[in-house]
Amino acid sequence: MTEFQHQHTAHCETGVMSTMLKHHGLDVSEAMVFGLSSGIAFAYFPFIKLNGLPLIAYRMPPRAIIKGLKKRLGLNVSFEKFTSPQKGMVALDKQLNAGNIVGLQTSVFWLPYFPDDMRFHFNAHNLIVYAKKGDNYLISDPVFEETVICPAKDLQKARFAKGALAPKGMMYYLNEKPENIHYNKAIPSAIKASVRSLTPPVPIVGIKGIHFLANKLKRLAKAMPDEKQQRLFLGHIVRMQEEIGTGGAGFRYIYASFLQEAATLTNNKLLEKASDMMTDVGDEWRNFALHTVKMCKNRSPFDEQKLADLLHTCAAEELKVWQLLKKI
Amino acid sequence: MKKDDVPQDNNRTYGGHKKVIYAVNDAGEYEKIRSTGWEAEEFVTLLAVNELNEQALAAYHRVNRGESSPLEYHMYAKRLDILGLSQATGFFQWQIKRHIKPAVFLRLSGKARHRYLDVLGLTVAEFQSIPEQAPAK
């Protein structure tokens, strides 16, 4: 086994998979993991609430990236969940003793090395444990610049946090070196799957979901007369887009990076063009975030029409990318 | 976004850490850039954090006035709400609302109390009281 190399990435799930594959001798970037697992998405579910705010997602639900990549590349990954914390910790030590590195699903709130302002009850944070020293685990957390150390009792608490998306101690690891990737086959089928999930025949999800949210913004003052509630709702959209490990612009920049890499690997000019277009789409999302925050800050009456228009532009520009990618 | 346009705004919410942002260099190639933060992101994070802190502070004062029990304060102090606490403990929301009442809180069974201690990560002594100093807003 080679010496473990930590990697600082934008997102936890893609970061863990990229680092794990590299450790096993297969050089796959974070962006390539994101693209091959068809991780990009958009969903606005007003009826699912987290801390009183609706679910807005720019990527597939937790675990979909690991499972999507497993399927696409035919990886030999084992997943384990546990009925008791003790069993979960013993199984982790067993894998470490066997010289394996292990991916874990954890709750951000109980990880002591996180800064206070980033500690929320999010139960699907992924990290890699690569060694144990005494009563401490040595951890490669993808969203940190360097490796970190976590006491066993805290890691146990984080692995067995309860509530929505409870990890139940979930751990996963590669059993053997993965086979080389047939990019000419894997890339088109991954992109086709993303075209389907961004332009589905149903509303709420995909491009139609972006329009749905924009229409909601247009009627915001009527639906939510309290100005403080309005600010919290608008702030929530921007948080989901920028704060939650997205690499900027709700994963649109990472996807553009994937398209660029894919263009080189498969020598495909269409993907090159799609990458440039997706970068512009990302810039539109950043522009929307900037205007939203400006309006929240000034405490002036919201220009709902302007925010809705900016979001409709994001949707319209992104639709063009997916229509182009349909031709792959 | 161009590499040089990646904001480096020293967000205090990052606690000195950096985040990876994807941006293009002069040759048009994507790179992973370490960013100290974006002012717009800092604003919305603090908006959310302050809202939670305000809820904890309001609960703190209610407990001091005898209108509520420490359970309500600890719930918000640990960044949970009734729904989150319900999902984590397995209690129904109406049960938690009942447990929050001072008279019911005092009569909580050892078993029920243990479920709260486990989820909130507190000792019995911490759970039964609130800090002397009001939490920072």
Interface residues (C-beta under 8 A of the other chain):
Chain A: H8 T9 A10 E30 A31 K49 N51 G52 F109 W110 P115 D116 D117 M118 R119 F120 H121 V143 F144 E145 K157 A161 K162 G163 A164 R231 L232 G235 H236 V238 R239 E242 E243 G245 G247 G248 A249 Y253 I254 A256 S257 Q260 E261 T279 G282 D283 R286 A289 L290 V293 C296 K297
Chain B: M1 V6 R12 T13 Y14 G15 G16 H17 K18 K19 V20 I21 Y22 A23 V24 E29 Y30 K32 R34 W38 E39 A40 E41 F43 V44 T45 L46 L47 A48 V49 E51 L52 K78 R79 L80 D81 L83 G84 Q87 A88 T89 G90 V119 G121
